[in-house]
Amino acid sequence: MLQTLHNYFGFGGSLIVAFLSFIFFVFWMAGVAGICTRERPIHKQLIFFSLAIFIPLYPVLWLIVDMIKQKKELKRL
């Protein structure tokens, strides 16, 4: 797999792809953790869990939106 990645992108490109994949995985895990900590009714929480697991982009977008909300909240204080 690494050899194929290197053949497609070269050394620098494969390094960037690996780094971005790692960052996406870290943001995905942080988004899932953030979604899990919210208190919701059980049926809604199940929907958010399934969205977070089956649509990997959803937790990352949720995390970005949550960070923007927190930034606005801090500016307001």
Secondary structure as the mmCIF struct_conf table of DSSP 4:
data_model
#
loop_
_struct_conf.conf_type_id
_struct_conf.id
_struct_conf.beg_label_comp_id
_struct_conf.beg_label_asym_id
_struct_conf.beg_label_seq_id
_struct_conf.end_label_comp_id
_struct_conf.end_label_asym_id
_struct_conf.end_label_seq_id
HELX_RH_AL_P HELX_RH_AL_P1 LEU A 2 THR A 37
BEND BEND1 ARG A 38 ARG A 38
HELX_RH_AL_P HELX_RH_AL_P2 ILE A 42 PHE A 54
TURN_TY1_P TURN_TY1_P1 PRO A 56 PRO A 56
HELX_RH_AL_P HELX_RH_AL_P3 LEU A 57 ARG A 76
#
